[in-house]
Amino acid sequence: MLNKANANLPDMRKLSVTRFWILLVLLWSVSATAQDTAEEERPGDTPQDQAPTKQAPADVPHKVGYEKPEGGLGGPSSVRAQLEEDDRLPDPVRRFPRFDSVFKPWFDFKSRVNEDYGLKFGVNYTAVYQGLNADASLTGEDTASTGIARLYGSWTLLGRGTKNTGSLIFNVDHRHRIGTRIAPAGLAGQAGYIGVTGTLFNDVELVVVDLNWQQLLNNGNTGLLAGRFDPNDYLGVLGYANPWTTFSNVATLLNPSVAFPDMGYGVGAGRWINGQWYVKGSISDANGLLTDLDFYQGGSEFFTWGEVGWSPSKSERYTCNIHIAVWHVDECHEVGVDAADGVVSGANWTTRDDRWMGFFRAG
């Protein structure tokens, strides 16, 4: 995660106006739901507007056991999105039928668990190795490797079989070094680079990344979030920003002008207005830490943001997206970081053959 940016303490009237508009967006998302709950499905929710899910032949079990995308307004590395994207993986260039047959019982088991209990989950292991030119290292450390074992899932406890579901979202990692003295998250500093070239790939061992409740309302058009989550999974989302499948440098994955905190407790809300326009925002702990489960240990110091964006359809929210957001972080007294705020914008557009994506960010 990025460290909080130092900034001179802004005028309190400006901060009040910024926070007022962010809170107004959140309250409007919730209040509008009460008026729309009984409405018919909007055009953006009809089957023809949903992304088609390719059905694999019965003897080619390359899916992860789930066929229905969940949607949402989280980024591609959020738990819900990861479960969705895992299921929509493209066909590989070459198949190995014997290898497939080994995992078919596993996928069938996952499907049965989801059907019987409403539990979707994934288990994966990802490893990264990075190295420096020996002359570039300032300390003699020029290699780093980390493995991450991850268990994540969505347990739907309310509204199964409907679009208005209530789900417990969880994500637990074990992050450990593999045969080196440092992890990729710390390798850049060995060459004097102020940044992170191996985002997420540290050696903090067992950590709870996500543990929150997500409630969908209004035929799935409105979502509420409460619990432990990572703000950068929701603010300024662009479809390429996934450390598991694309870039590993934090300056490319996130907007460096935002003083992102780490994972922490908070609440959020989002709403699709008409299947194309959306608004969302959240308030969370400005002192949140991946390795600390304490509840607001630093007191009532918050990271607050609100965003409005557009996409051609809900199913294209990652491939084609334009948005603008405002954010504010309170002064963090214990760590001596000043208050800061800002405005960010971003856009990405993907060619029709899904081969090329151009993206833009500013703040």
N, C-alpha and C positions, 0 to 999 in steps of 0.2 A: 504494500500500500504506500501511497505517497505520504510524506510527512506534511503536516499542516503548514501552509504558507505563512510567512510573517507578513504582517500588514499593519499600517498605522490604524489606530482605532478610528473607525468612521464616525460620522455624525449620527447621533442616536436617532434623530428624526428620520434619516434615510433608512436606517435599519428597521425602524418601526414600520415604515411604508412597505419595505421589501417583505418583511414577515407577514404583514397584513394581507398582501396579495397572495402569498403562498398558502396561508391558512384559508383564505377565501376559496381558492381552487379546491382544497381538500374538502371543505364543508359543502361546496356545491356538488362535488362528486357523490357524496353520501346522500344529501337531501334530494337530489334529482332521482335517485334510485327509488325512493318511496313513491314517486309519481309514475314511474315507468314499469314497475314490477309486473303489473297485470297486462301490459301491452303485448301485441303480437310480436313475433320475431322480426327484427329489423332486417333490411336488405343485406347488411353485412354479415348476418348470421345464417343466411340460407345456404343449403348445401352447395349450390353452384359457386358461392363466393369462398368456400373453404378450399384450402390447398388439397389437391387429390393425393390420396395415400396409395401408393403402388402396392398391389397385392402380390406377394411372392408366391410362386408355385408351391404346392404342398410339400414337395420334396426338397425345397431350397429354403431352409429356415434361417435366412440371413437377417431377419428382423429380430428385435429384442423381446418380442412377446406382446407388444401393445400396438393396436392399430388405429386408435383414435387420438389425434393431436389434441392437446389441452389448451393451447393458446396462452393468452396472458400478455402482460406488458413488461415482463422481465427480460433481461438480456440473454444472449445465447449461452452464457455460462451459468445462468440460474438453474435451479433444480428442475422446475417444470419444463423449461425450454430444453434442458439436456435430455429429459425423458422423451420429449417430442422429437427432437432432432435425431436421437439414437434410432428411433423407429423409421425416420425418413431418409436414412443413409442411402446413397445411390448404389446401384448394382456394381460390384467390383469388376475389374477388367477380366479376372479369371477366378473361377470357383474351384474349390477342392472338396468334392462331395463327401469324402470320408471324414474330412475335418468338420464339415457341416453336420454330419450325422452324429458326431460326438456331442455337439451342443444342442441338438434338437430336444432331448429330454429336459434340458435346463430351461429353454425357452418355453416349452409346454408347461413346465412347473410354474414359471412366472405368470403365464396366462391364467392358470387355474387359481393362483393366489389372488390375482387381481379380480377375477370373476367371483370368487367366494368371499373375499374380505375387503375388496376395494383398495388393495395395496399394490402400488407400482414401485419398483425399486431397480436400481442399477448397482453393479459392482464392477469396478475397473482398477487397473494398475497402470500408471504412467511414469516413465522414467526419462530424465533429461541429463545429457552430458554436455558440458561446455568447456572450451579451452582457450587460453590466451597464447599468443606468441610469447615465447620465453622472455624476449627482450622487453615486452610490454609490461610485465609484472613488476610492481614496485616492492613486493614482499617475498618473491620466490614462489608464491602459490599461483599456479597457472592452470589448474584443472579443478573442475567441480562437477559433482553428480548427485542427484537426488531422485528418490522414488516416492510416489504418492499412491497409497492404497485408499480408495474412496468407496464409501457406502452412502448412497443417497436415495431418496424416495419421496413419494406423495401418498399418504394414507387418507383416502376419502371416507370420512365418518358421517357426513351429512349430505343428503340430496343425491345419493348414488343413482345413476341413470338419468339425471337431469343436467341442465346447464348451470343450475344454481347450487354448486357443490361447496362444501366446507371441508378443507383438507389440512392435515398436519404435515408440514414440510420439514424434512430433516436431511442433514448432510454432515457426515463425520469423516475426517481424514486422519491418516497416519503418514507423516512426512519425515523422511529419514535420509541421511547421506548414504551413498553407496561407494565405499572404497576411497573416498577423498576426505581431506581435512576440513573443507569448506563446502557450502552448498551453492548452487548457481545463483541464488538470490543475493549472495555476498561477493560473487566473483568480480563484478564490475568495479567495486571499490579497490580491488587489488591493482587495477590499472589507472586509478585516479578518476574514474568516471562516476559522476554523481547521478546515479539512477539504478535501475534494476533490470538486468538482462534476462533473468530467469524468474519471471513473476510467478508467485505461489510456490516455487520450488526451493523451500527453505528446509530446516531440520528441526522444526518445533515439536515433532512427534505427534501424539494424539491430541486432536483439537476438534471442538464442535463448531462448525462453520455456520450452519443454518439450523434454527429450530423455531419455527413460527407457524401461525395459523393463517391460512388464506381462504377468504370467503368470497365466492362469486355470487353476484346478484343480477337482476334485470336481464335474464337470459344469457348470462355470462358477459354482458357488456360492462359491468362494474365489478371491481375487485377491491377488497379490503385486506390489509396486511397488518399483523401484530406479532411481535416477538423478536427474535434475534435474526438479523439479516445483514447483508453487505450492501450499502447504498449504491456502490458502483455497478451492481447488477441491474439497477433500475434507472439511474440518471444518465441521460445522454447516450442511450443504447444505439449502437450501429452494428449491423449484422456480422461484420468481420471480426469483432472484438471478442475472441474466445481463446484463452490461453491454452486450451486443450487441443485446438485444431489449427490455429493460425499463428499469430505472432507471440513472442514471449517477452518482448521489451515493454515495460510498463508505460513508457512515453507514447507508444503506438496504440496500446490497448485502451488507455484512459486519456482523458483530456488533462494535460499537465497543469492547466490554469486553475483547476478546482482543488480546494484543500480537503480532499476526501479523508474522512476518518476510517478506521478499520471496522470490522464487524462489531455490531452492538445492538442494543435493544431499542425498539422504536415502533412507530405506527405509520401506515401509508395508505393511500387510496389512488385508484386510477379509473378512468371511464372512457370507453369508446362512445363518441357522440353520435356518429352516423355510419360506423363501419370504416371511416377513413380518418377523421379527426379524433384526436384523443387528448386528454389532460391527465396528469398524474403528479404526485408529490409525496414527500415523507418527512417526518421529523424523527431523528434518532440521536443516540448518545455521541456527542462530539469527542468523547474520550474512549470510545470503544476499542477493544483490543482482541485480536484473534485468540490469544493465549489466556484471556481473562474472562471468566463467566460472571464476574460481579456485576450487580445491577446499579448503574449510574454511580460508580464509586467516586467520581469527580464532582458529583452534584448535578444540579440542573443546568448543564451546559450542552447545547444542542447544535446539530447540523441539520439545516432545514433547506428544502429545495422544492421548486415547482416547475413543471414543464408542459408545453403544448407542442403537439406534433401532428404530422400528416403522413399517411401511407396510402397507396392506391387501394389496398384492402388489408384486412387483418392478417391474411395468410402471407402477405408480402412485407410485413412489418420489419423484417431483417434485411431483405434484399433491396427495398426502395423506401427511404425514410428521410424526412426533413423535420428538424425540431429546433426549438429555442428554449432555454431554461434559465432561471435565476436561482442563486444559492446564497446561503449565509451560514457562517459558523461563529458561535459565540467565543468570547475570550476564554481560554482554558487556563485557569489560574495556577493550578498545581504544576503544570509543565511549562508555564511562562510563555504561552503562545497568544498573540493578539487576535482580536476578532478580524474577520475578513468576509467579503462578499464579492459577487461577480455575476456576469452574464456569459453564457456559453451557447454556441450553436453548432449544429452538425448536420451532415447529409451524406447519403450514399445511394448509388444507383447501379443496378446490375443489368448486364446485357441479357437479351431474351434467351440466349442459349445457356445462361447461368455460368459462363466461363470467366467473365471479367466484372469486377466491381470497382468503381471509382468512389473515393470517399473524401470528405472534407471536414475539418474541425477547426474551431476558433474559439477564443475566450478572452 
